[in-house]
């Protein structure tokens, strides 16, 4: 699926899910339309190398912030943000340099509201990753700077006080880049990480 097709599919899904918001009443939002969270997230890369160089990047913990807007009590959209993250890059276990990536993600979610203070949700959406500060083999190698891919999400909010939540969240994100050496493309590398996060949120 091309990026254009994926974007159209995500936009269509978001429009279909958000349409009932026009009929929603204020009573449908007793806890507020916005939910903001801070999370600590562990990134576990799939490290799928197609170059023949046995490329890998290191796993790491990173900070994450998100803003969720509720169209209705069940339908929401979440924008997930962090700061550019530095990764070491290895070939056959030997470090060959580093790069940074910035991976904002937008998901459309369904929140289940029939479990009292326990509020599970599922989501699907689109990730954009920007690679920068690429320093590989003293400049002899490079990567394509932009990546677009789908994202899937499942999580749960536990209400620990009025409008205050403990959050557990798991995402699968598809991130792919092309690798070149000496100006010639030599293959692709897929990060495709699983991100497991824990954090706190406030709804207003």
Phi, psi and omega per residue, in radians:
X1 nan 2.273 3.120
X2 -1.302 2.856 3.105
X3 -1.039 -0.714 -3.121
X4 -1.072 -0.771 3.125
X5 -1.120 -0.710 3.136
X6 -1.132 -0.742 -3.139
X7 -1.108 -0.722 3.121
X8 -1.111 -0.709 -3.135
X9 -1.140 -0.755 3.127
X10 -1.142 -0.751 -3.141
X11 -1.108 -0.694 3.134
X12 -1.146 -0.720 3.124
X13 -1.138 -0.735 3.136
X14 -1.108 -0.726 3.136
X15 -1.128 -0.722 -3.124
X16 -1.147 -0.693 -3.113
X17 -1.316 -0.569 -3.076
X18 -1.448 -0.261 -3.079
X19 -0.957 -0.714 -3.136
X20 -1.100 -0.238 -3.117
X21 -1.072 -0.502 -3.135
X22 -1.100 -0.419 -3.132
X23 -1.749 -0.104 -3.092
X24 -1.217 2.540 3.106
X25 -1.856 2.893 -3.120
X26 -1.043 -0.569 -3.134
X27 -1.130 -0.298 3.130
X28 -1.337 -0.167 -3.089
X29 -2.185 1.109 -3.076
X30 -1.152 -0.390 -3.073
X31 -1.830 0.054 -3.113
X32 1.752 2.720 -3.079
X33 -1.519 -0.352 -3.084
X34 -1.869 2.464 3.011
X35 -2.339 2.111 3.109
X36 -1.965 2.481 -3.109
X37 -2.368 2.672 2.917
X38 -2.106 2.308 -3.113
X39 -2.278 2.668 2.824
X40 -1.765 2.228 -2.997
X41 -2.202 2.344 3.040
X42 -1.734 2.141 3.118
X43 -1.662 2.110 3.130
X44 -2.055 1.833 -3.038
X45 -1.370 2.496 3.055
X46 -1.318 -0.421 3.088
X47 0.887 1.027 3.116
X48 -1.656 1.832 -3.039
X49 -1.744 2.279 3.093
X50 -2.022 0.290 -3.109
X51 -1.715 -0.283 -3.043
X52 1.480 0.051 -3.110
X53 -1.707 0.001 -3.094
X54 0.991 0.902 -3.124
X55 -1.311 2.480 3.032
X56 -2.531 2.769 2.956
X57 -2.147 2.734 -3.082
X58 -1.330 2.563 2.965
X59 -1.365 2.733 -3.104
X60 -2.874 2.852 2.949
X61 -1.587 2.509 3.132
X62 -2.544 2.711 3.086
X63 -1.432 2.598 -3.141
X64 -2.503 2.454 3.050
X65 -2.224 2.543 3.100
X66 -2.500 2.709 3.062
X67 -2.192 2.181 3.131
X68 -1.982 2.328 3.074
X69 -2.025 2.214 -3.128
X70 -1.633 2.018 3.023
X71 -1.299 -0.685 3.034
X72 -2.408 -3.106 3.141
X73 -1.160 -0.309 -3.109
X74 -1.930 -0.524 -3.029
X75 -1.827 2.245 -3.108
X76 -2.532 2.862 3.006
X77 -2.173 2.403 -3.090
X78 -2.162 2.241 3.030
X79 -1.802 2.131 -3.023
X80 -1.933 2.217 -3.024
X81 -2.309 2.707 2.954
X82 -2.627 -3.014 3.053
X83 -1.766 2.820 3.129
X84 -0.944 2.299 -3.060
X85 -1.874 2.295 3.137
X86 -1.581 2.334 3.088
X87 -2.233 2.465 2.951
X88 -1.423 2.497 3.138
X89 -1.994 2.356 -3.081
X90 -2.167 2.581 3.013
X91 -2.182 1.982 -3.085
X92 1.057 0.507 3.123
X93 1.565 -0.159 3.127
X94 -1.716 2.291 -3.126
X95 -1.198 2.224 -3.137
X96 -2.020 0.026 3.107
X97 2.606 -2.741 -3.085
X98 -2.643 2.900 3.030
X99 -2.695 2.933 3.047
X100 -2.086 2.606 3.065
X101 -2.387 2.507 3.105
X102 -2.126 1.996 -2.961
X103 -2.090 1.105 3.090
X104 -1.050 2.506 -3.078
X105 -2.378 2.424 3.086
X106 -2.098 2.193 3.121
X107 -2.187 2.642 2.966
X108 -1.818 2.297 -2.962
X109 -2.140 2.687 2.910
X110 -2.038 2.152 -3.136
X111 -1.829 2.221 3.100
X112 -1.499 2.304 -3.010
X113 -2.106 0.358 -3.085
X114 -1.934 0.443 3.129
X115 -2.137 0.459 3.105
X116 1.174 -2.152 -3.091
X117 -1.441 -0.057 3.076
X118 -1.776 2.105 -2.983
X119 -2.223 1.535 3.097
X120 -1.322 2.788 3.121
X121 -2.656 2.769 3.010
X122 -2.269 2.704 -3.111
X123 -2.679 2.791 3.059
X124 -2.600 2.563 -3.111
X125 -3.034 -2.549 -2.965
X126 -2.313 2.370 3.066
X127 -1.951 2.425 2.949
X128 -2.102 2.225 3.106
X129 -2.095 2.313 3.093
X130 -1.962 2.090 3.076
X131 -1.594 2.418 -3.135
X132 -2.595 3.065 3.121
X133 0.810 0.859 -3.119
X134 -1.449 2.064 3.111
X135 -2.278 1.631 -3.077
X136 -2.191 2.218 3.099
X137 0.886 0.785 3.117
X138 0.954 0.654 3.094
X139 1.585 -0.039 -3.118
X140 -1.349 -0.302 3.135
X141 -2.214 2.712 -3.110
X142 -2.608 2.973 3.078
X143 -2.312 2.711 3.025
X144 -1.129 2.382 -2.940
X145 -1.407 -0.349 -3.037
X146 -2.118 2.440 3.081
X147 -2.391 2.368 3.042
X148 -2.143 2.419 3.132
X149 -2.902 2.871 3.126
X150 -1.297 2.885 3.081
X151 -2.498 2.444 3.060
X152 -2.106 2.648 -2.989
X153 -2.600 2.477 2.980
X154 -2.512 2.448 -3.104
X155 -2.852 -3.129 3.127
X156 -2.649 2.417 3.027
X157 -1.875 2.287 3.057
X158 -1.886 2.050 3.135
X159 -1.307 1.990 -3.104
X160 -1.799 -0.267 3.036
X161 -2.793 2.999 -3.100
X162 -0.999 2.065 3.100
X163 1.162 0.173 3.117
X164 -1.995 2.306 -3.000
X165 -2.292 2.502 2.866
X166 -1.627 2.315 -3.025
X167 -2.114 2.369 2.943
X168 -2.100 2.342 -2.982
X169 -2.561 2.396 3.075
X170 -2.256 2.285 3.114
X171 -2.236 2.537 2.924
X172 -2.004 2.149 -3.065
X173 -2.188 2.353 3.139
X174 -1.708 1.980 -3.117
X175 -2.227 2.159 -3.072
X176 -2.383 2.488 3.066
X177 -2.461 2.683 3.070
X178 -1.644 2.470 -3.081
X179 -1.934 2.385 3.102
X180 -2.240 2.656 3.086
X181 -2.435 2.270 -3.104
X182 1.073 0.470 3.136
X183 1.476 -0.001 -3.126
X184 -1.977 2.348 3.116
X185 -1.231 2.306 -3.095
X186 -2.043 -0.038 3.117
X187 2.563 -3.016 -3.116
X188 -2.086 2.772 3.086
X189 -2.313 2.254 -3.128
X190 -1.926 2.107 3.036
X191 -1.361 -0.851 3.059
X192 0.687 1.011 -2.991
X193 -1.376 2.741 2.825
X194 -1.757 2.269 -3.114
X195 -2.049 2.056 -3.137
X196 -1.932 2.121 -3.033
X197 -2.234 2.687 3.019
X198 -2.374 2.446 -3.094
X199 -2.928 -2.941 3.134
X200 -2.223 2.664 -3.131
X201 -2.441 2.767 3.094
X202 -2.346 2.262 -3.117
X203 -1.894 2.375 -3.110
X204 -2.598 nan nan
